[in-house]
Amino acid sequence: MKKESLLNRGLASLMHLFSLLLTFILPILVYLISKNKNKYFADHAKEGMNLHFTFFPVFLLLTFISKKWSAASTLSFALIILETILILVAAIYTLNGKKFSYPVIRYFKVNH
């Protein structure tokens, strides 16, 4: 595996971090822009999409059922904490040039 420049690692790391605010929108945009230009960014964007496409529907479901089941609010909060921790770990690994794969459903194949 080729060592990526600090700039590329930093930008990919920021993509992971900013996806905390922009959920799956940012990884989709990064993927669409970089899919034919930069495999490194495209692979990190796919990782981000896999994470958010796994967590977002679960979060929405928990939000809808929280009015009838009070434990759903606690689970939603725990899911947000877990997602935040995973994204922080991915950002650190990415910045250090190490491979990181989210432990989620694989909607998009990532070739590291």
N, C-alpha and C positions, 0 to 999 in steps of 0.2 A: 504494500500500500504506500503510495506516494505521500510524503509529508506536506501538508498544506501550509501556506504562509500564515503568519500571525494575523494578518488582515482578514483572510478568508475564515480562519478559525474564530476570530472575534465577531465577524458578521453573522456566522452561523450560530454562534452562542447567543448573540443578541436576538436572532430570530426565535430561538427557543424561549428566551426570557419575555420578549414582547408578546408571544403567543398566550401568556397569562392574561393579558388584557384583550387581545383580539381573537382568542380561541382559534378556530380552524381557518379563519379568513387569511391571516398572515401566511401560514404554511402553504395554502393554496396559491396565493399570489407569488410567493417565492418560487414554488414549483413551476408555475406557468411561465415565469420569466426565465428561470434557469435550466429547465429540463433539457434543452438542446445546447446549452452553453457551458454549464458547469455541473458535472455529476456530483461533486461534493455538496453543493447547495441543494441540488435536487434530492439527494438521499436524505439530508437532514430535514428537508421540507416534508418528505414522505413519512419520516419518523413522527414529525409533529402532527401530520394529518392522521396517522394511525392512532396517536394518543387521543386527540380531540374527537375523532369519530367513534372512539370507544367510550370515552367518558361523557361527552355531551348528551347523548340520548339517555343515559342512565341518570344524569343530573336532572334532565327535563322530566323524566318519569317520577323521580323522587319529589321534585317540586310540585307536580300536579297531585300526587297522592298525599302530600304533607298536611293538607287540610283535614283528611280523614284518619291519618295515621301519624301520630306525633313523633314517632321514632324516625320517620323519613327526613325530618329537618336535621336531626343529628347525623344521619347517614349522609345527607347532602353536604353538611359541613365537613365531615370526615373525608368525603370524596374530594372536596376542594383542597383540603390540606394535603392529601396524598398526591393529587395532581401537581400542586405547587412544589412539593418535595421532589417528585420525579423530574419536573422541568428544571429545577435548580441543579440537580445532579447531572442531567443531560447538558446543561449549559457549561458546567465545570469540566466535564469530560471533553466536550467539544472544544473548549478553549485550550485545553491541554493536548489536543490532537489525538485523543483516545476514542476508540469506538464505544458507542453507547446505543443500546436498543431498548426502547420502552417495553415493559412487560404487558403488552396489550394485544388485541386482535390485529392480525396483519391483513389490512385491506389492500395495502400497496407494498409490493416487494421492494426491499431495500438491499442493494448490493454494496456492502462495505468492503 
